[in-house]
């Protein structure tokens, strides 16, 4: 089994002091998400996944009620910018997104990789000869462009890419080392078939994010709760449940 870098090195862990008492009863904060297992999943109508479970626990600790809404990814990105009391997960921090969103808190690190069913791809020259697939509107779009891929197919979700790879409709799949096996299994296939090729770009961090107008006091409470979870081992335990 391929080892995963489950927690990104170099994240600064803030001193975890006592959390403030719960806020007065109020309307829940909506968290918009899309299916990116094992980071977020709504299998059987039961929201879960590494990032979702971490945020759910952080909300409990901070006394902030949350409700989760799964949407197509492009719609989720639009909606969170239009609604200042919404959060979005799992959200990769990239230069192109930096100024458009509020980066509430980091959750987990991952690498973007090229997945095949035949020999692992270890060079860009070889990869550029393949038809590659990825989810539109994600950080994968930028990575495909930067790598110089010209034979590309965009899909609405990674389960579609898993099926395309299995059927031969695409010959390489751009996804993350955390997600590939879980998505492929959820699509009904054996993750042991997957060949992990070269890494694209630097190690990235999946964040809880929001619009720039999201209430800073609530963002701070969530960030403090996640920092405490990282310090006391709760976050690592959540990650291990899914790997």
N, C-alpha and C positions, 0 to 999 in steps of 0.2 A: 504494500500500500504506500502511495506517495506521501511523505511527511508534509505537514502543513505548518506555515508560520502563522500560528493562531492569534498571537498577540504581537502587534508591531513593536519592535525594539525602538527605544528612544522616546516613547511617549512619556511625557512628564506626569508623574503621579502627584497630585496635590495632597497636602496633608489632610487626612480625613477626620475632621472634627465632628462634633455632634451636629446632626441635622436639625434644622429649624422645625418647630411644630407644624402640623398640617395646616394648610390654608383653610379658610372658611369654605363651606360647601359652595360649589359653583358649577357652571356648565363644564362638562368634560372637554379636554383638548382632543381634537381629532388628529389622528396619525394616519396619513395616507401612505400606502405601500403598494408594491407589486410583487408578483411571485418570483423570488430569486432564492430558492432553497439552496443551502440550509440557512441563509441569512434571514429570509422572510418566507413564510409559507402559509397558505390558507387551505391546506389539504383537508377535505371533509368539512369545510366551514369552521375549522378550529385554528385561529391565528396562532402562529408560533414561529420558531426560528431563532437563531443566535441573537440578531439585533433586536427583533421584536421582544423576545423574552427578557433581554437585558433592559430595554426601555420600560417594559411592563413592571419589572421589579423596581426600577428607579422611580417610576411614578408612585408606586406604593410607599416607598421610603420617604419620598418628598411630599406625600399627601396630595398629589395632583392626579385627579381622575383622568383616565385616557380611554378613548374608543378608537378602534382600528377599522380602517376602510381600505379594501383592496380595489385598485383601479388599474386600467391600462397605464403603462409607465409615462407616456407623453401627457396624458390627462393628469396624472398625479403631480407631475412637475409644474404644470400650469396652475393647478388648483392651489398648491401650497403658496405660490407667489401672489395669488389673488385673495388669500384668506390669512390674515395676520395671527390667527389663533390656531394654526395647523402646523404640524410637524411632518417631515417626510423621512422615510427609511426604506431600504438601506441606501445611503447617498455617499458617493465617492467625491472626495475633495479634489478638484482639478483647477488649474489656473483659469480656464475659461469660465468656471462657475464661481470663482472666489468672491467677486464683488456682488453677485446677484443673490446670494443666500447668507443666512446667519448660521455659523457652524457651532451648533450647541455643544456637542461633545463627541469625542472619538469613541468607537466601540471595539473594532477588530481590524487587524491588518490582513492583506491578501496580495497575491500576485496574479497578474493577467497572463494567461498562457495560451498556446496553440494546442488544441486537442485534435488527434486523428485516430483512425482505427487501424492504420497500417504503421509503417515505421515512423517514429517520432520526428517531427520537423525540427531541425537544429540550425537552419540558416534561413535568412530572409529571402535569398535568391530562390531557394526551393519552394518556400511558402508562397511567393508571388506567382508561382505557376498554378496554384490551387484556387478553386472557388472557396472563399471563406465566408462564414456566416457569423452574425452577432446581432444583439438586440439594439434596435434603433434608439437613438436618444440617450444612450449610455456613454460612459467614458470609453467603451470599446470603439465607438465611432472615431474618436480622435486618434486612438492607437492604430486603427486600421489605416487611417489617412497618413499618419506619421511613418508607418512602416512601408508605405508605397503600394498597398494592395489595390489592384484595379478590378479584380474579379471578385466582387462582393455581393452578398445577399443579406438584406436586413430583414429581421423578423420582429414580431411584437413581443415575443417572450423566449426564454431559453429552452423551454420544453419543445418548442417548434424546431429550434436548432438541433436539439438532440435527435429528434425524429429525422430531420434532413440529413444529419451525419450518418445515421444508421442506414438510411435508404440510398445513400450515395449522391443525394441531391447537392450537398456541399462536401468538400473533401477536407476541410479544416474548420474548426470551431473556435472562435475567440471567446473565452470565458475566464473564470477565475479558478485557481486551484482549490478554493473552498467549495465552489458551487458545482463543479463538473460532475463529480460522482453522484451527488444527491439528485441533481436534475436528471441525469441519465437513468438512474434507478427509478425515479418517479415516472419517467416516460415509459417504463416497462422493460428496460434493458439491463444488461449486466455491466456494472462499472468496471469490472476487470478487463473488459475489452478496450478501454480507453488508453491511448498512448499520450503521455504528457511531453510536449515538445518545449520549444524555447519560450522564455519569458519575454513579454513585451513591456517596455517601460520599467519604471521603478516600483518598488513595493508601495501599495496604496493603503489608505485607511477608509473604512466604512464609518460614516458619521450619522448622528441624528442631526438633521438640519431643519431650517425654517426660513421664512421670508425675513428680510431685514427688519420688518416692523413687529416681529414676534416679541411679546413682553419680555424684557430682559430679566426681570426678577424670576419669572418662571423658568427661563432658560438656565439661569444660574442654579436654581434648585435642582434641576435635572442633572446638570453637569456635576454638581457636588455629590449627588447620589451615585452617579456612575463612577466618579473618582473613588468614593468609599467602597463600592463594589469591587473595583479593581484592586484596591489595597487589601481587602479582607478575603480575597480569593473567590468571591461569588461569581464574578464575571468569567474567570477562567473555568469554573465548574460548568457554567452555562455553555461555553464553547465546547468543552469536552463531551457534553451530552449529544452533540450533533456530529461529531467526527469519529 
